[in-house]
Amino acid sequence: MADTKHNFLGIYDIPLKKARFVVLPVPFEATTSCQTGTKDGPTSIIHSSNYVELYDEELNCEVCTAGIKTLPSVESDYKSLKGMVSKIEKTSSPYIQQEKIVIGLGGEHTISLGLVKAYLKYFPEMKVLSLDAHADLREEYQGTAFSHACVSRRISELGCPVFSAGVRSISKEEVDFLNKNQNAKVLFAYQMQGKKWSDILNQRLPSGTYYLSFDVDFLDPSIVPDTGTPEPGGFLWYETLEFLKSFIQRKDINLVGFDMVELSPPNLFTPSSFLVAKLIYKIIGFISCR
């Protein structure tokens, strides 16, 4: 019998031509702050996903029948951060060309730059929605422009509009950049807490094609403590799902790919990694049931 434990959800492998979704593990970590361990994120997410129930009671179906294939991990290149970004771009491009929805598993947030660059080749008018506790708009951080703390700025420099939401940690340098740059916009967490923020955020997001970058520190540390740079005042499970469902299923929105980054699990299985695995499965379900 085939070994399925290394596949997302523990499901049997399928031919690429039958897959609508491809899970791409990118265990890359070079510039993390505070706590290390994001390189172990993909393995932990995939391992923990083996315990996610395949039937979704809200969607009334087994979402996995939509066609999900787990790809080999992208081997990390630590000689050059720029080279690693290019490697991620080159690895993911053929799947995007074949109209697959690529799901990037990080790894630190820097991996999103390579994925976005690949998507922009096929969707030049694409926008990025970044759910993140941090603005990630620094020019450079700790001596490199390819730090996880710079990823949204690098994406905006590609001519791609970046909408960040849930931000509750930002530097004066980043605020100055926001005031001068129209390609990056931020909705702060204090503007969302205690309000119908799902509606507020949806109203601010124009129609079009989107890539979703989900930094797990968007969520409150009370439900996902295992992340490199946790910030208090984050968001909870059901309110996050409410937004994701309403956003993804908008008729004027086309979500073509997404990533899940910055999980730093101390063990192979943790409650945080299980939650993240289930969150990925919910997003797949929302896309499948449009």
CORKANOR-V916637 format. One record per residue. N is the residue number from 1. RES is the residue in one letter. OMEGA is omega in degrees with one decimal (999 if undefined). Layout:
{{N RES OMEGA} {N RES OMEGA}}
This chain:
{{1 M -176.9} {2 A 176.4} {3 D -175.6} {4 T -173.3} {5 K 178.7} {6 H 175.7} {7 N 175.6} {8 F -178.0} {9 L -178.8} {10 G -178.3} {11 I 179.8} {12 Y 177.5} {13 D 177.7} {14 I 176.0} {15 P -178.6} {16 L -176.6} {17 K -179.9} {18 K -176.5} {19 A 170.9} {20 R -178.6} {21 F 174.5} {22 V -178.8} {23 V -175.5} {24 L 178.1} {25 P 178.2} {26 V -174.7} {27 P -174.8} {28 F 179.0} {29 E 179.5} {30 A -172.9} {31 T -176.2} {32 T 177.9} {33 S 175.0} {34 C -174.3} {35 Q 177.6} {36 T 176.4} {37 G -178.8} {38 T 178.1} {39 K 179.7} {40 D -177.6} {41 G -177.1} {42 P -179.7} {43 T -179.7} {44 S 178.9} {45 I -177.8} {46 I 177.8} {47 H -177.7} {48 S -179.6} {49 S 178.0} {50 N -177.3} {51 Y 176.2} {52 V 177.4} {53 E -175.3} {54 L 178.5} {55 Y 178.1} {56 D -174.7} {57 E 178.8} {58 E -177.3} {59 L 176.6} {60 N 178.2} {61 C 169.8} {62 E -172.3} {63 V -176.0} {64 C 178.3} {65 T 177.4} {66 A 178.8} {67 G -177.9} {68 I 179.7} {69 K 177.0} {70 T -177.8} {71 L 173.0} {72 P 179.2} {73 S 172.6} {74 V -178.3} {75 E -175.7} {76 S 175.8} {77 D -176.3} {78 Y 179.1} {79 K -176.1} {80 S 177.4} {81 L 177.7} {82 K 178.3} {83 G 178.3} {84 M 176.2} {85 V 178.9} {86 S 179.7} {87 K 177.5} {88 I 178.1} {89 E -177.8} {90 K -179.4} {91 T -175.5} {92 S -174.9} {93 S -178.0} {94 P 179.7} {95 Y 177.1} {96 I 177.5} {97 Q 178.4} {98 Q 175.2} {99 E 173.1} {100 K 172.5} {101 I -177.2} {102 V 177.2} {103 I -179.0} {104 G 177.3} {105 L 177.5} {106 G 15.9} {107 G 177.5} {108 E -171.5} {109 H 178.8} {110 T -177.8} {111 I -177.8} {112 S -178.9} {113 L 178.7} {114 G 179.9} {115 L 179.6} {116 V 178.5} {117 K 178.2} {118 A -178.7} {119 Y -177.7} {120 L 177.5} {121 K -177.1} {122 Y 178.9} {123 F -173.6} {124 P 179.3} {125 E -175.4} {126 M 173.0} {127 K 178.0} {128 V 170.9} {129 L -180.0} {130 S 174.2} {131 L -165.3} {132 D 175.5} {133 A -175.6} {134 H -178.3} {135 A 179.4} {136 D -176.0} {137 L 179.3} {138 R 175.5} {139 E 172.2} {140 E 179.8} {141 Y -178.8} {142 Q 171.8} {143 G 179.3} {144 T 176.7} {145 A -179.2} {146 F 175.9} {147 S 173.1} {148 H -179.6} {149 A -177.1} {150 C -167.0} {151 V -179.7} {152 S 177.4} {153 R 179.1} {154 R 178.9} {155 I -179.8} {156 S 179.5} {157 E 175.5} {158 L -176.1} {159 G -177.7} {160 C 178.1} {161 P 179.6} {162 V 175.3} {163 F -179.8} {164 S -179.1} {165 A -179.6} {166 G -175.2} {167 V 177.8} {168 R 173.6} {169 S -175.3} {170 I 179.6} {171 S 177.1} {172 K 177.6} {173 E -178.4} {174 E 176.6} {175 V 178.1} {176 D 177.8} {177 F 178.9} {178 L -178.1} {179 N -176.9} {180 K -171.5} {181 N -178.8} {182 Q -177.0} {183 N 179.5} {184 A 179.6} {185 K -176.4} {186 V 168.3} {187 L -174.5} {188 F -179.1} {189 A -179.1} {190 Y 177.0} {191 Q -175.6} {192 M -173.6} {193 Q 176.3} {194 G -179.1} {195 K 174.8} {196 K -170.5} {197 W 176.9} {198 S 178.4} {199 D -179.0} {200 I -179.1} {201 L 178.7} {202 N -180.0} {203 Q -179.5} {204 R -176.5} {205 L 179.5} {206 P 178.8} {207 S 176.2} {208 G 179.1} {209 T -175.4} {210 Y 164.6} {211 Y -179.7} {212 L 173.1} {213 S -174.2} {214 F 172.5} {215 D -173.2} {216 V 175.6} {217 D 168.5} {218 F -179.4} {219 L -178.3} {220 D 178.8} {221 P 178.0} {222 S 178.4} {223 I 173.4} {224 V 178.2} {225 P -172.8} {226 D 177.2} {227 T -172.0} {228 G -176.4} {229 T -178.0} {230 P 176.7} {231 E 176.8} {232 P 175.5} {233 G -178.0} {234 G -168.9} {235 F -173.1} {236 L -170.0} {237 W -171.1} {238 Y 178.1} {239 E 176.8} {240 T 178.0} {241 L 179.2} {242 E 178.2} {243 F -176.6} {244 L 179.9} {245 K -177.6} {246 S 179.5} {247 F -176.0} {248 I -175.1} {249 Q 170.9} {250 R -177.6} {251 K -178.0} {252 D -179.8} {253 I 174.7} {254 N 179.4} {255 L -171.6} {256 V 179.8} {257 G 177.2} {258 F 175.7} {259 D 177.4} {260 M -169.9} {261 V 170.5} {262 E 168.9} {263 L 179.6} {264 S -173.5} {265 P 177.4} {266 P -179.1} {267 N 179.7} {268 L 175.2} {269 F 172.8} {270 T 173.8} {271 P 179.0} {272 S -177.6} {273 S 175.9} {274 F 178.9} {275 L -179.2} {276 V 177.6} {277 A 179.4} {278 K 177.4} {279 L 176.8} {280 I -179.8} {281 Y 177.5} {282 K 178.5} {283 I 176.0} {284 I 179.2} {285 G -179.9} {286 F 178.0} {287 I -176.2} {288 S -174.8} {289 C 175.8} {290 R 999}}
